[in-house]
């Protein structure tokens, strides 16, 4: 098994990817959240279906979140782990509605392994707040 320090890399990478345009999550998630009056939403990419139930009818969003899930597990495998090594992986998207064209302002990723919790917060400019492990 790979060093658990590599999971810090996974959580930072998925936070950066999720906040970026290449994840294709935006602007779908921002528009859906604004329509529901939601300023932040948690997406569990380790769930069988990562798309929140309230948004399952939005096919581009559902497809983008499932693609984000695939990207997450590719990162896990690239770092030498197996999907079963991850207890949960969650992303919290925060929005400033009316700004940023429905892109999130911050994305906080958290990953739970058997021994630690890893977190990374990235803003819309790609700047990372110091990741932490517990």
Rosetta constraint file for C-alpha pairs under 8 A:
AtomPair CA 1 CA 80 HARMONIC 6.49 0.50
AtomPair CA 1 CA 81 HARMONIC 6.39 0.50
AtomPair CA 2 CA 6 HARMONIC 7.19 0.50
AtomPair CA 2 CA 79 HARMONIC 6.93 0.50
AtomPair CA 2 CA 80 HARMONIC 5.04 0.50
AtomPair CA 2 CA 81 HARMONIC 6.17 0.50
AtomPair CA 3 CA 7 HARMONIC 7.87 0.50
AtomPair CA 4 CA 8 HARMONIC 7.64 0.50
AtomPair CA 5 CA 9 HARMONIC 7.41 0.50
AtomPair CA 6 CA 10 HARMONIC 6.59 0.50
AtomPair CA 6 CA 79 HARMONIC 6.15 0.50
AtomPair CA 7 CA 11 HARMONIC 6.27 0.50
AtomPair CA 7 CA 76 HARMONIC 7.51 0.50
AtomPair CA 7 CA 79 HARMONIC 7.48 0.50
AtomPair CA 7 CA 111 HARMONIC 7.95 0.50
AtomPair CA 7 CA 118 HARMONIC 7.26 0.50
AtomPair CA 8 CA 12 HARMONIC 6.25 0.50
AtomPair CA 8 CA 118 HARMONIC 6.02 0.50
AtomPair CA 8 CA 119 HARMONIC 7.58 0.50
AtomPair CA 8 CA 131 HARMONIC 7.53 0.50
AtomPair CA 8 CA 133 HARMONIC 7.79 0.50
AtomPair CA 9 CA 13 HARMONIC 6.01 0.50
AtomPair CA 10 CA 14 HARMONIC 6.16 0.50
AtomPair CA 10 CA 72 HARMONIC 7.64 0.50
AtomPair CA 10 CA 75 HARMONIC 5.94 0.50
AtomPair CA 10 CA 76 HARMONIC 6.32 0.50
AtomPair CA 10 CA 79 HARMONIC 7.45 0.50
AtomPair CA 11 CA 15 HARMONIC 6.21 0.50
AtomPair CA 11 CA 109 HARMONIC 6.04 0.50
AtomPair CA 11 CA 110 HARMONIC 6.48 0.50
AtomPair CA 11 CA 111 HARMONIC 6.35 0.50
AtomPair CA 11 CA 118 HARMONIC 6.63 0.50
AtomPair CA 11 CA 119 HARMONIC 6.35 0.50
AtomPair CA 11 CA 120 HARMONIC 6.15 0.50
AtomPair CA 12 CA 16 HARMONIC 6.27 0.50
AtomPair CA 12 CA 109 HARMONIC 7.43 0.50
AtomPair CA 12 CA 119 HARMONIC 7.58 0.50
AtomPair CA 12 CA 120 HARMONIC 5.40 0.50
AtomPair CA 12 CA 121 HARMONIC 7.76 0.50
AtomPair CA 12 CA 131 HARMONIC 7.39 0.50
AtomPair CA 13 CA 17 HARMONIC 6.11 0.50
AtomPair CA 13 CA 75 HARMONIC 7.84 0.50
AtomPair CA 14 CA 18 HARMONIC 5.88 0.50
AtomPair CA 14 CA 71 HARMONIC 7.74 0.50
AtomPair CA 14 CA 72 HARMONIC 6.08 0.50
AtomPair CA 14 CA 75 HARMONIC 7.86 0.50
AtomPair CA 14 CA 109 HARMONIC 7.10 0.50
AtomPair CA 15 CA 19 HARMONIC 6.29 0.50
AtomPair CA 15 CA 91 HARMONIC 7.43 0.50
AtomPair CA 15 CA 107 HARMONIC 6.07 0.50
AtomPair CA 15 CA 108 HARMONIC 6.33 0.50
AtomPair CA 15 CA 109 HARMONIC 5.32 0.50
AtomPair CA 15 CA 120 HARMONIC 6.56 0.50
AtomPair CA 15 CA 121 HARMONIC 6.68 0.50
AtomPair CA 15 CA 122 HARMONIC 6.14 0.50
AtomPair CA 16 CA 20 HARMONIC 6.31 0.50
AtomPair CA 16 CA 122 HARMONIC 6.21 0.50
AtomPair CA 16 CA 126 HARMONIC 6.36 0.50
AtomPair CA 17 CA 21 HARMONIC 7.95 0.50
AtomPair CA 17 CA 22 HARMONIC 7.02 0.50
AtomPair CA 17 CA 23 HARMONIC 5.98 0.50
AtomPair CA 18 CA 23 HARMONIC 5.58 0.50
AtomPair CA 18 CA 25 HARMONIC 7.30 0.50
AtomPair CA 18 CA 68 HARMONIC 7.16 0.50
AtomPair CA 18 CA 107 HARMONIC 7.11 0.50
AtomPair CA 19 CA 23 HARMONIC 7.43 0.50
AtomPair CA 19 CA 103 HARMONIC 7.68 0.50
AtomPair CA 19 CA 104 HARMONIC 6.60 0.50
AtomPair CA 19 CA 106 HARMONIC 7.12 0.50
AtomPair CA 19 CA 107 HARMONIC 5.98 0.50
AtomPair CA 19 CA 122 HARMONIC 7.11 0.50
AtomPair CA 19 CA 123 HARMONIC 7.20 0.50
AtomPair CA 19 CA 124 HARMONIC 6.15 0.50
AtomPair CA 19 CA 126 HARMONIC 7.44 0.50
AtomPair CA 20 CA 124 HARMONIC 7.38 0.50
AtomPair CA 20 CA 126 HARMONIC 7.68 0.50
AtomPair CA 21 CA 25 HARMONIC 7.43 0.50
AtomPair CA 21 CA 26 HARMONIC 6.40 0.50
AtomPair CA 23 CA 64 HARMONIC 6.82 0.50
AtomPair CA 23 CA 67 HARMONIC 7.73 0.50
AtomPair CA 23 CA 68 HARMONIC 6.35 0.50
AtomPair CA 24 CA 28 HARMONIC 7.94 0.50
AtomPair CA 24 CA 64 HARMONIC 5.53 0.50
AtomPair CA 25 CA 29 HARMONIC 5.94 0.50
AtomPair CA 25 CA 61 HARMONIC 6.09 0.50
AtomPair CA 25 CA 64 HARMONIC 5.14 0.50
AtomPair CA 25 CA 65 HARMONIC 6.32 0.50
AtomPair CA 25 CA 68 HARMONIC 7.95 0.50
AtomPair CA 26 CA 30 HARMONIC 6.34 0.50
AtomPair CA 26 CA 102 HARMONIC 6.65 0.50
AtomPair CA 26 CA 103 HARMONIC 5.46 0.50
AtomPair CA 26 CA 104 HARMONIC 7.61 0.50
AtomPair CA 27 CA 31 HARMONIC 6.06 0.50
AtomPair CA 27 CA 101 HARMONIC 6.98 0.50
AtomPair CA 27 CA 102 HARMONIC 4.87 0.50
AtomPair CA 27 CA 103 HARMONIC 5.53 0.50
AtomPair CA 28 CA 32 HARMONIC 6.15 0.50
AtomPair CA 28 CA 60 HARMONIC 7.10 0.50
AtomPair CA 28 CA 61 HARMONIC 5.52 0.50
AtomPair CA 28 CA 102 HARMONIC 7.59 0.50
AtomPair CA 29 CA 33 HARMONIC 6.03 0.50
AtomPair CA 29 CA 61 HARMONIC 6.36 0.50
AtomPair CA 29 CA 102 HARMONIC 7.54 0.50
AtomPair CA 30 CA 34 HARMONIC 6.05 0.50
AtomPair CA 30 CA 95 HARMONIC 6.81 0.50
AtomPair CA 30 CA 97 HARMONIC 7.74 0.50
AtomPair CA 30 CA 102 HARMONIC 4.37 0.50
AtomPair CA 30 CA 103 HARMONIC 5.90 0.50
AtomPair CA 30 CA 104 HARMONIC 6.63 0.50
AtomPair CA 31 CA 35 HARMONIC 6.16 0.50
AtomPair CA 31 CA 102 HARMONIC 5.82 0.50
AtomPair CA 32 CA 36 HARMONIC 6.40 0.50
AtomPair CA 32 CA 55 HARMONIC 7.20 0.50
AtomPair CA 33 CA 37 HARMONIC 6.01 0.50
AtomPair CA 33 CA 38 HARMONIC 4.80 0.50
AtomPair CA 33 CA 39 HARMONIC 6.74 0.50
AtomPair CA 33 CA 40 HARMONIC 7.55 0.50
AtomPair CA 33 CA 41 HARMONIC 7.73 0.50
AtomPair CA 34 CA 38 HARMONIC 5.80 0.50
AtomPair CA 34 CA 39 HARMONIC 7.17 0.50
AtomPair CA 34 CA 97 HARMONIC 6.42 0.50
AtomPair CA 39 CA 94 HARMONIC 5.91 0.50
AtomPair CA 39 CA 95 HARMONIC 5.19 0.50
AtomPair CA 39 CA 96 HARMONIC 6.93 0.50
AtomPair CA 39 CA 97 HARMONIC 7.35 0.50
AtomPair CA 40 CA 92 HARMONIC 6.72 0.50
AtomPair CA 40 CA 93 HARMONIC 5.39 0.50
AtomPair CA 40 CA 94 HARMONIC 4.25 0.50
AtomPair CA 40 CA 95 HARMONIC 5.97 0.50
AtomPair CA 41 CA 92 HARMONIC 5.56 0.50
AtomPair CA 41 CA 93 HARMONIC 5.43 0.50
AtomPair CA 41 CA 94 HARMONIC 6.75 0.50
AtomPair CA 42 CA 90 HARMONIC 6.64 0.50
AtomPair CA 42 CA 91 HARMONIC 5.56 0.50
AtomPair CA 42 CA 92 HARMONIC 4.32 0.50
AtomPair CA 42 CA 93 HARMONIC 6.41 0.50
AtomPair CA 43 CA 50 HARMONIC 6.00 0.50
AtomPair CA 43 CA 51 HARMONIC 6.72 0.50
AtomPair CA 43 CA 52 HARMONIC 6.69 0.50
AtomPair CA 43 CA 90 HARMONIC 5.62 0.50
AtomPair CA 43 CA 91 HARMONIC 5.15 0.50
AtomPair CA 43 CA 92 HARMONIC 6.30 0.50
AtomPair CA 43 CA 93 HARMONIC 7.90 0.50
AtomPair CA 44 CA 50 HARMONIC 5.36 0.50
AtomPair CA 44 CA 51 HARMONIC 7.95 0.50
AtomPair CA 44 CA 88 HARMONIC 7.38 0.50
AtomPair CA 44 CA 89 HARMONIC 5.82 0.50
AtomPair CA 44 CA 90 HARMONIC 4.30 0.50
AtomPair CA 44 CA 91 HARMONIC 6.32 0.50
AtomPair CA 45 CA 49 HARMONIC 7.67 0.50
AtomPair CA 45 CA 50 HARMONIC 4.95 0.50
AtomPair CA 45 CA 65 HARMONIC 7.64 0.50
AtomPair CA 45 CA 66 HARMONIC 7.76 0.50
AtomPair CA 45 CA 68 HARMONIC 7.41 0.50
AtomPair CA 45 CA 69 HARMONIC 5.01 0.50
AtomPair CA 45 CA 72 HARMONIC 7.60 0.50
AtomPair CA 45 CA 88 HARMONIC 7.78 0.50
AtomPair CA 45 CA 89 HARMONIC 5.63 0.50
AtomPair CA 45 CA 90 HARMONIC 5.84 0.50
AtomPair CA 45 CA 91 HARMONIC 7.34 0.50
AtomPair CA 46 CA 50 HARMONIC 7.00 0.50
AtomPair CA 46 CA 69 HARMONIC 7.04 0.50
AtomPair CA 46 CA 87 HARMONIC 7.87 0.50
AtomPair CA 46 CA 88 HARMONIC 5.41 0.50
AtomPair CA 46 CA 89 HARMONIC 5.22 0.50
AtomPair CA 46 CA 90 HARMONIC 7.22 0.50
AtomPair CA 47 CA 88 HARMONIC 7.88 0.50
AtomPair CA 49 CA 66 HARMONIC 7.16 0.50
AtomPair CA 50 CA 62 HARMONIC 7.82 0.50
AtomPair CA 50 CA 65 HARMONIC 6.18 0.50
AtomPair CA 50 CA 66 HARMONIC 6.33 0.50
AtomPair CA 50 CA 69 HARMONIC 7.20 0.50
AtomPair CA 51 CA 55 HARMONIC 6.60 0.50
AtomPair CA 51 CA 56 HARMONIC 6.11 0.50
AtomPair CA 51 CA 61 HARMONIC 7.50 0.50
AtomPair CA 51 CA 62 HARMONIC 5.42 0.50
AtomPair CA 51 CA 65 HARMONIC 6.01 0.50
AtomPair CA 51 CA 66 HARMONIC 7.35 0.50
AtomPair CA 52 CA 56 HARMONIC 6.46 0.50
AtomPair CA 55 CA 61 HARMONIC 7.61 0.50
AtomPair CA 55 CA 62 HARMONIC 7.46 0.50
AtomPair CA 56 CA 61 HARMONIC 7.93 0.50
AtomPair CA 56 CA 62 HARMONIC 6.08 0.50
AtomPair CA 57 CA 62 HARMONIC 7.80 0.50
AtomPair CA 58 CA 62 HARMONIC 6.15 0.50
AtomPair CA 59 CA 63 HARMONIC 5.98 0.50
AtomPair CA 60 CA 64 HARMONIC 6.09 0.50
AtomPair CA 61 CA 65 HARMONIC 6.12 0.50
AtomPair CA 62 CA 66 HARMONIC 6.22 0.50
AtomPair CA 63 CA 67 HARMONIC 6.12 0.50
AtomPair CA 64 CA 68 HARMONIC 6.14 0.50
AtomPair CA 65 CA 69 HARMONIC 6.21 0.50
AtomPair CA 66 CA 70 HARMONIC 6.36 0.50
AtomPair CA 67 CA 71 HARMONIC 6.23 0.50
AtomPair CA 68 CA 72 HARMONIC 6.17 0.50
AtomPair CA 69 CA 73 HARMONIC 6.41 0.50
AtomPair CA 70 CA 74 HARMONIC 6.15 0.50
AtomPair CA 71 CA 75 HARMONIC 6.27 0.50
AtomPair CA 72 CA 76 HARMONIC 6.37 0.50
AtomPair CA 73 CA 77 HARMONIC 6.18 0.50
AtomPair CA 73 CA 83 HARMONIC 6.46 0.50
AtomPair CA 74 CA 78 HARMONIC 6.00 0.50
AtomPair CA 75 CA 79 HARMONIC 6.25 0.50
AtomPair CA 76 CA 80 HARMONIC 6.72 0.50
AtomPair CA 76 CA 81 HARMONIC 5.47 0.50
AtomPair CA 76 CA 82 HARMONIC 6.59 0.50
AtomPair CA 76 CA 83 HARMONIC 6.86 0.50
AtomPair CA 77 CA 81 HARMONIC 4.99 0.50
AtomPair CA 77 CA 82 HARMONIC 5.67 0.50
AtomPair CA 77 CA 83 HARMONIC 7.32 0.50
AtomPair CA 81 CA 85 HARMONIC 6.41 0.50
AtomPair CA 82 CA 86 HARMONIC 7.63 0.50
AtomPair CA 85 CA 113 HARMONIC 6.12 0.50
AtomPair CA 85 CA 114 HARMONIC 6.91 0.50
AtomPair CA 86 CA 111 HARMONIC 7.21 0.50
AtomPair CA 86 CA 112 HARMONIC 6.06 0.50
AtomPair CA 86 CA 113 HARMONIC 4.79 0.50
AtomPair CA 86 CA 114 HARMONIC 7.16 0.50
AtomPair CA 87 CA 111 HARMONIC 7.64 0.50
AtomPair CA 87 CA 112 HARMONIC 5.29 0.50
AtomPair CA 87 CA 113 HARMONIC 5.29 0.50
AtomPair CA 87 CA 114 HARMONIC 6.72 0.50
AtomPair CA 88 CA 111 HARMONIC 5.82 0.50
AtomPair CA 88 CA 112 HARMONIC 5.18 0.50
AtomPair CA 88 CA 113 HARMONIC 7.27 0.50
AtomPair CA 89 CA 109 HARMONIC 7.31 0.50
AtomPair CA 89 CA 110 HARMONIC 5.70 0.50
AtomPair CA 89 CA 111 HARMONIC 4.40 0.50
AtomPair CA 89 CA 112 HARMONIC 6.34 0.50
AtomPair CA 90 CA 109 HARMONIC 5.73 0.50
AtomPair CA 90 CA 110 HARMONIC 5.29 0.50
AtomPair CA 90 CA 111 HARMONIC 6.51 0.50
AtomPair CA 91 CA 107 HARMONIC 6.52 0.50
AtomPair CA 91 CA 108 HARMONIC 5.55 0.50
AtomPair CA 91 CA 109 HARMONIC 4.45 0.50
AtomPair CA 91 CA 110 HARMONIC 6.45 0.50
AtomPair CA 92 CA 107 HARMONIC 5.47 0.50
AtomPair CA 92 CA 108 HARMONIC 5.07 0.50
AtomPair CA 92 CA 109 HARMONIC 6.48 0.50
AtomPair CA 93 CA 104 HARMONIC 5.98 0.50
AtomPair CA 93 CA 105 HARMONIC 7.63 0.50
AtomPair CA 93 CA 106 HARMONIC 6.03 0.50
AtomPair CA 93 CA 107 HARMONIC 4.66 0.50
AtomPair CA 93 CA 108 HARMONIC 6.74 0.50
AtomPair CA 94 CA 104 HARMONIC 5.42 0.50
AtomPair CA 94 CA 105 HARMONIC 5.69 0.50
AtomPair CA 94 CA 106 HARMONIC 5.22 0.50
AtomPair CA 94 CA 107 HARMONIC 6.32 0.50
AtomPair CA 95 CA 102 HARMONIC 7.39 0.50
AtomPair CA 95 CA 103 HARMONIC 7.08 0.50
AtomPair CA 95 CA 104 HARMONIC 4.67 0.50
AtomPair CA 95 CA 105 HARMONIC 5.30 0.50
AtomPair CA 95 CA 106 HARMONIC 7.20 0.50
AtomPair CA 96 CA 100 HARMONIC 7.38 0.50
AtomPair CA 96 CA 104 HARMONIC 7.14 0.50
AtomPair CA 96 CA 105 HARMONIC 6.38 0.50
AtomPair CA 97 CA 102 HARMONIC 6.73 0.50
AtomPair CA 98 CA 102 HARMONIC 7.44 0.50
AtomPair CA 100 CA 104 HARMONIC 7.35 0.50
AtomPair CA 100 CA 105 HARMONIC 7.51 0.50
AtomPair CA 103 CA 124 HARMONIC 7.52 0.50
AtomPair CA 104 CA 123 HARMONIC 7.93 0.50
AtomPair CA 104 CA 124 HARMONIC 6.46 0.50
AtomPair CA 105 CA 123 HARMONIC 5.53 0.50
AtomPair CA 105 CA 124 HARMONIC 4.94 0.50
AtomPair CA 106 CA 121 HARMONIC 6.84 0.50
AtomPair CA 106 CA 122 HARMONIC 5.61 0.50
AtomPair CA 106 CA 123 HARMONIC 4.19 0.50
AtomPair CA 106 CA 124 HARMONIC 5.91 0.50
AtomPair CA 107 CA 121 HARMONIC 5.63 0.50
AtomPair CA 107 CA 122 HARMONIC 5.36 0.50
AtomPair CA 107 CA 123 HARMONIC 6.33 0.50
AtomPair CA 108 CA 119 HARMONIC 7.00 0.50
AtomPair CA 108 CA 120 HARMONIC 5.64 0.50
AtomPair CA 108 CA 121 HARMONIC 4.16 0.50
AtomPair CA 108 CA 122 HARMONIC 6.38 0.50
AtomPair CA 109 CA 119 HARMONIC 5.52 0.50
AtomPair CA 109 CA 120 HARMONIC 5.31 0.50
AtomPair CA 109 CA 121 HARMONIC 6.31 0.50
AtomPair CA 110 CA 117 HARMONIC 6.84 0.50
AtomPair CA 110 CA 118 HARMONIC 5.49 0.50
AtomPair CA 110 CA 119 HARMONIC 4.37 0.50
AtomPair CA 110 CA 120 HARMONIC 6.65 0.50
AtomPair CA 111 CA 117 HARMONIC 5.66 0.50
AtomPair CA 111 CA 118 HARMONIC 5.16 0.50
AtomPair CA 111 CA 119 HARMONIC 6.51 0.50
AtomPair CA 112 CA 116 HARMONIC 6.00 0.50
AtomPair CA 112 CA 117 HARMONIC 4.52 0.50
AtomPair CA 112 CA 118 HARMONIC 6.48 0.50
AtomPair CA 113 CA 117 HARMONIC 6.36 0.50
AtomPair CA 116 CA 133 HARMONIC 6.40 0.50
AtomPair CA 116 CA 134 HARMONIC 5.59 0.50
AtomPair CA 117 CA 133 HARMONIC 5.31 0.50
AtomPair CA 117 CA 134 HARMONIC 5.17 0.50
AtomPair CA 118 CA 131 HARMONIC 7.17 0.50
AtomPair CA 118 CA 132 HARMONIC 5.77 0.50
AtomPair CA 118 CA 133 HARMONIC 4.39 0.50
AtomPair CA 118 CA 134 HARMONIC 6.70 0.50
AtomPair CA 119 CA 131 HARMONIC 5.32 0.50
AtomPair CA 119 CA 132 HARMONIC 5.35 0.50
AtomPair CA 119 CA 133 HARMONIC 6.37 0.50
AtomPair CA 120 CA 128 HARMONIC 7.01 0.50
AtomPair CA 120 CA 129 HARMONIC 6.63 0.50
AtomPair CA 120 CA 130 HARMONIC 6.75 0.50
AtomPair CA 120 CA 131 HARMONIC 4.41 0.50
AtomPair CA 120 CA 132 HARMONIC 6.82 0.50
AtomPair CA 121 CA 128 HARMONIC 5.67 0.50
AtomPair CA 121 CA 129 HARMONIC 5.29 0.50
AtomPair CA 121 CA 130 HARMONIC 7.44 0.50
AtomPair CA 121 CA 131 HARMONIC 6.94 0.50
AtomPair CA 122 CA 126 HARMONIC 5.71 0.50
AtomPair CA 122 CA 127 HARMONIC 5.43 0.50
AtomPair CA 122 CA 128 HARMONIC 4.41 0.50
AtomPair CA 122 CA 129 HARMONIC 6.25 0.50
AtomPair CA 123 CA 127 HARMONIC 5.49 0.50
AtomPair CA 123 CA 128 HARMONIC 6.66 0.50
